[in-house]
Every structure is written in C-alpha cells, then in structure tokens.
Amino acid sequence: LVTCSSTGHVSYTSLSDYNTANTNVTTTIFSVPGSDLSIMRVHPIHSNIFATGGKANDLKVFDANMIMQHKDSAPTESSNTKKSKKDKAIPGLLFQAKNVRPDMLDLEVPIWIRDLQFVNDKGTKIATATHYHQIRLYDTEGQQRRPVRDVDVGGKVPLTCLRVGKDPNQLVYTDTMNTMRFLDLTTGRPLAQFKGLTGAATDVALTSGKNPEDTMLVSVSVDRFLRVHETKTTERKCEHSIYLKQRLTCVLIDEDRAEEDEEEEEEDEEEQAMWEAMETVDDKTDHPKKRKHSTA
C-alpha cells in the first residue's frame, strides 16, 4: 500500500501480514517527490512503480523497492558530472520529465499536473492531464524527457480526471465544466462528447467486458448523479442515471460481483426450465365412493 500527501511524504506499507498477528511495517520517505503534489498513481500491475505530479512539480516515476533499499542512506552528491548528480539526488527515481520549450514570448510554460495514468502494461508510457487543459504523453524508454505528444484540448478550463479507454490509444478526460470525452492519441483530436452531464465529473471508470463494443463508461459528478454511458456509437448516450444524495468523489466497478450475478441468473434459468419441462399432474382424481351403511 503506497500513500502520499500533498507535501511530498510517501509511505509504503506491506500488506502481506494483514490477517496475521504481526504488525504491518510502514516506511516513510520524506520529501522525495517534492511539495505541492496533486496526484500519485501506482502502476496497476507492477505495484512497486508509482508516479507523481503537481503544481510546479513535473512528472516523476519511482521504484518503491529501490527506495526501501536506500531508506537508511541519505542522498549523496557526486562531483563527476551534472548528470550523475541529478541521478543520485533522489533514490528510486526512474524518470523525471522535462518541461516543454518556452512559448513564443520566451516565457516558461507553467506546470500543474492534475491527473496521470500508465498507458501500457510495462509502465513506460504515461499520460498526464494538466490544470492548463493540456494532455501530454511521455515515453520513459526513449532518450527524450520532454513529452512525445502535447495536445491542448481547449475549453480554457482545468482538466480534472484522466482514464485509459478501451483502446490504449484513447483517453477519457473531464474538466471542471461538464465536458467528458475521448481523446485519440494517434491523431491528437478529441472525439465525440458524452451527453447528459449537468455538473463536472469527479471520477470515471470503464467496464472491462468480454466484447470491447459492450464497454460502458461509469461516472460520478458534483450534481450527485451516477451515470452510465454507452461507447458503441458516436452519440455517447446516457443509458442510466441514479441520484445518490451524497457528494461523490470516486467510482469503482466490481467485475467479480457481476460475474456472480450472471451465474446465479443462469442457475435460476436452468431451474425454471427444469420445472417447466416436468409433466403436470392433475389433482382431480376419481376416488371410490364410500357406501352408506344403514342401521335397522
């Protein structure tokens, strides 16, 4: 379990002894990613890799195993080269992004990462969504520390949420208005917008169905509605909406529970078919009449 605060305090806890009498050991690393953090994301497959970003704090990727190995040693400076000094300044640092080139007025482009996602299973491609309505794609395997793709989605409002779509080349993004749509990374163009939102979406999730065409987009927003959108057509219609009363900040999909429900429905259908196939027995049967005995 990896937790992080906005001041840059990262804690790593092993949950291997969660159900035993042993006490879980938590290792805290102070100010490793830097201050003013807005997001920390752990790789969904490789749990030891996590990335951070925030205000004036560009993308950094860390290896928790390397940090645990260096937890007792302070960062040391090297006098050989500037590159080795930067590499040894932060233990466990795998990648540190570099800001884009200055604008046409030769001014530094501000940095404020609001959300980020690992795009591939290896964790070498990372997408970020910024406060300044930009989506950037980084490749940690290449020699370039700057983003390999930088897209301004427009709208002039901050982006709040970023998710990987059913196709790894498509990203779902939301902003502080009511925009929720796909972005095609190959062309850099936004696709059709999801309809029906009356407030800013706070979190989104996609179902992982057997057929990619049956993928549904589930979202929660500040208007306290949970909505389910279809992704088959370009109309992006809202199939279901539920008012949940509370302030909603996150949505999770339990795929295992859905499979259990499907199995129970199949068992019920088989049982119903068995009862329907059975032959009906008529309750009205002829019983012999009792003779009346007369007394003299």
C-alpha positions in Angstrom: 0.0 0.0 0.0 1.5 3.3 -1.1 0.1 6.6 0.3 1.2 10.1 -0.4 0.4 13.6 1.0 0.4 16.9 -0.8 3.6 17.9 1.0 5.5 15.0 -0.6 5.5 12.5 2.2 5.3 9.0 0.8 4.6 5.9 2.9 5.0 2.3 1.8 3.3 -0.5 3.8 3.5 -4.2 3.1 0.1 -5.9 3.5 1.4 -9.5 3.4 0.7 -9.9 7.1 -2.6 -8.1 7.1 -4.6 -11.0 8.5 -2.0 -12.2 11.0 -0.9 -11.0 14.4 2.2 -9.4 13.0 2.2 -5.6 12.8 2.5 -4.1 9.4 5.7 -2.1 8.9 5.3 1.3 7.3 8.3 3.0 5.7 8.1 6.8 5.3 10.2 8.7 2.8 10.1 12.4 3.4 10.0 15.0 0.5 11.1 12.5 -2.2 8.7 13.7 -4.9 8.7 17.3 -3.8 6.0 19.6 -2.5 2.6 20.7 -3.9 1.7 17.3 -5.1 -1.8 16.9 -6.7 -1.7 13.2 -7.8 0.1 10.0 -7.1 -0.7 6.9 -9.2 0.6 3.3 -8.6 1.1 1.1 -11.6 -1.9 -1.4 -11.8 0.3 -4.4 -12.5 3.8 -3.5 -11.1 2.8 -2.3 -7.6 6.3 -1.1 -6.8 6.3 1.6 -9.5 4.4 4.8 -8.9 4.4 8.3 -10.5 3.7 11.7 -9.0 3.0 15.2 -10.3 1.6 18.5 -9.0 1.8 22.3 -9.1 5.3 23.4 -10.4 6.2 19.7 -9.9 6.6 17.8 -13.2 6.2 14.1 -13.7 8.4 11.8 -11.7 8.4 7.9 -11.7 9.8 6.0 -8.7 10.5 2.4 -7.8 9.4 1.7 -4.2 11.8 -1.3 -3.9 14.8 0.9 -4.6 13.5 3.4 -2.1 13.2 0.7 0.5 16.8 -0.3 -0.1 18.1 3.3 0.3 15.8 4.3 3.2 18.7 4.3 5.7 21.1 6.2 3.4 20.9 9.9 2.7 21.1 11.1 -0.9 24.8 11.7 -1.8 26.1 14.2 -4.3 28.7 13.2 -7.0 31.3 15.6 -8.2 31.9 13.7 -11.5 29.2 15.1 -13.8 26.0 17.1 -13.6 24.0 14.1 -14.9 25.3 11.8 -12.2 24.4 14.4 -9.6 20.8 14.5 -10.7 20.6 10.8 -10.9 21.9 10.3 -7.3 20.0 13.2 -5.8 16.7 11.1 -5.3 16.9 7.4 -4.5 14.5 5.2 -6.5 13.9 7.8 -9.2 13.4 6.1 -12.6 12.3 9.0 -14.7 12.0 12.8 -14.3 10.2 14.7 -17.0 11.4 18.0 -18.5 9.2 20.9 -19.2 8.2 21.8 -22.8 10.1 24.5 -24.6 9.3 28.2 -23.7 6.4 29.9 -25.6 6.6 32.4 -28.4 7.4 35.1 -25.8 10.3 33.0 -24.4 8.4 32.6 -21.2 8.4 29.4 -19.2 5.3 27.3 -19.6 3.7 26.7 -16.2 3.3 23.1 -14.8 0.4 21.8 -12.9 -0.4 18.1 -13.2 -4.0 17.2 -12.0 -4.1 13.5 -13.0 -2.0 10.9 -14.7 -2.3 7.3 -16.0 0.0 4.5 -17.0 -1.0 3.8 -20.6 0.8 0.4 -21.2 1.4 -2.7 -19.1 5.2 -2.1 -19.0 4.7 1.3 -17.4 6.9 3.1 -19.9 4.2 5.3 -21.4 2.5 7.7 -19.1 -0.2 10.3 -19.9 -0.8 13.4 -17.8 -3.7 15.9 -17.6 -2.9 19.5 -16.6 -4.6 22.4 -14.9 -4.0 24.3 -18.2 -6.1 22.0 -20.4 -3.2 20.0 -21.8 -2.8 16.3 -22.2 0.8 15.1 -22.5 2.2 11.6 -23.3 5.7 10.6 -22.1 7.8 7.7 -23.1 10.3 6.7 -20.4 12.2 4.2 -22.6 13.3 6.9 -25.1 16.0 9.4 -24.7 13.6 12.3 -24.7 12.5 13.6 -21.3 10.0 16.0 -22.9 6.5 14.8 -23.9 6.3 12.9 -27.2 2.8 14.3 -27.7 1.4 17.5 -26.3 -2.3 18.2 -27.0 -4.2 21.3 -26.0 -7.8 20.2 -25.8 -9.2 23.7 -25.5 -12.0 24.8 -23.3 -9.8 27.1 -21.2 -10.8 25.3 -18.1 -8.7 22.9 -15.9 -8.8 19.2 -16.5 -9.7 17.1 -13.5 -9.7 13.4 -14.5 -7.9 11.1 -16.9 -8.5 7.4 -17.7 -7.3 4.9 -20.3 -10.1 3.9 -22.7 -11.0 0.5 -24.2 -8.3 1.2 -26.8 -4.9 2.1 -25.3 -4.7 4.9 -27.9 -7.8 6.5 -26.5 -8.0 8.5 -23.2 -11.1 9.7 -21.4 -10.7 13.2 -19.9 -13.0 15.5 -17.9 -12.8 19.2 -16.9 -14.3 21.5 -14.3 -17.3 22.2 -16.5 -19.4 19.3 -17.9 -17.0 18.0 -20.6 -16.3 14.3 -20.7 -14.9 12.9 -24.0 -12.4 10.7 -25.6 -9.0 11.8 -27.0 -7.3 9.9 -29.8 -3.6 9.8 -29.1 -2.7 8.9 -32.6 -4.2 12.0 -34.2 -4.4 14.3 -31.1 -8.0 15.1 -31.8 -10.9 15.0 -29.3 -13.7 12.6 -30.2 -17.5 12.7 -29.5 -18.6 14.1 -26.2 -20.6 12.2 -23.7 -24.0 13.8 -23.2 -26.2 14.2 -20.2 -23.9 15.8 -17.6 -25.1 18.8 -15.7 -22.1 19.2 -13.5 -18.4 18.5 -13.5 -17.4 14.8 -13.4 -15.3 13.9 -10.3 -14.3 10.4 -11.4 -14.9 8.0 -14.2 -14.3 4.2 -14.8 -14.8 1.8 -17.7 -16.2 -1.7 -17.5 -14.0 -4.4 -18.9 -16.5 -6.6 -20.7 -15.6 -9.6 -22.9 -16.6 -7.6 -26.0 -14.9 -4.2 -26.3 -18.1 -2.8 -28.0 -20.0 -3.5 -24.8 -17.7 -1.3 -22.7 -19.7 1.1 -20.6 -18.4 4.4 -19.1 -19.5 5.0 -15.5 -19.1 8.5 -14.0 -20.0 10.4 -10.9 -20.3 14.2 -10.8 -20.8 17.2 -8.4 -24.6 17.1 -9.1 -24.6 13.8 -7.1 -25.6 11.6 -10.0 -24.1 8.3 -11.1 -24.3 7.9 -14.9 -23.7 5.0 -17.3 -22.9 5.9 -20.9 -22.6 3.6 -23.9 -19.5 3.7 -26.1 -20.7 1.9 -29.2 -21.9 4.9 -31.2 -20.7 8.4 -31.6 -23.8 9.7 -29.9 -22.5 8.7 -26.4 -26.0 8.4 -24.9 -26.6 8.2 -21.2 -28.2 4.7 -20.6 -28.8 5.0 -16.8 -28.6 7.8 -14.2 -29.1 7.4 -10.4 -29.3 10.2 -7.8 -27.2 9.1 -4.8 -27.7 12.0 -2.4 -24.1 12.1 -1.2 -21.2 14.1 -2.5 -19.5 11.7 -4.9 -15.7 11.7 -5.4 -14.8 8.2 -6.6 -16.4 5.2 -8.5 -15.2 1.6 -8.5 -16.6 -1.3 -10.6 -16.8 -4.8 -9.1 -16.4 -7.1 -12.1 -16.4 -10.2 -9.9 -19.8 -9.4 -8.4 -21.2 -9.0 -11.9 -20.0 -12.5 -12.9 -21.5 -14.0 -9.7 -24.8 -12.4 -10.6 -24.7 -13.8 -14.1 -24.0 -17.3 -12.7 -26.9 -17.0 -10.3 -29.2 -15.9 -13.1 -28.1 -18.9 -15.3 -28.8 -21.3 -12.4 -32.3 -19.7 -11.9 -33.0 -20.1 -15.6 -31.9 -23.8 -15.6 -34.1 -24.5 -12.5 -37.0 -22.7 -14.1 -36.6 -24.7 -17.4 -36.4 -27.9 -15.4 -39.8 -27.1 -13.6 -41.4 -26.2 -16.9 -40.3 -29.4 -18.6 -41.9 -31.6 -15.9 -45.3 -33.1 -16.7 -48.3 -31.6 -14.9 -50.2 -33.9 -12.7 -54.0 -33.4 -12.4 -55.2 -33.1 -8.8 -58.7 -34.2 -9.7 -58.7 -38.0 -9.5 -61.6 -40.3 -9.2 -61.9 -41.7 -5.7 -64.3 -44.6 -5.0 -67.5 -43.5 -3.3 -68.0 -44.8 0.2 -71.0 -46.9 0.8 -73.5 -45.8 3.3 -74.4 -48.3 6.0 -77.9 -48.2 7.2 -78.9 -49.3 10.7 -82.1 -51.2 11.3 
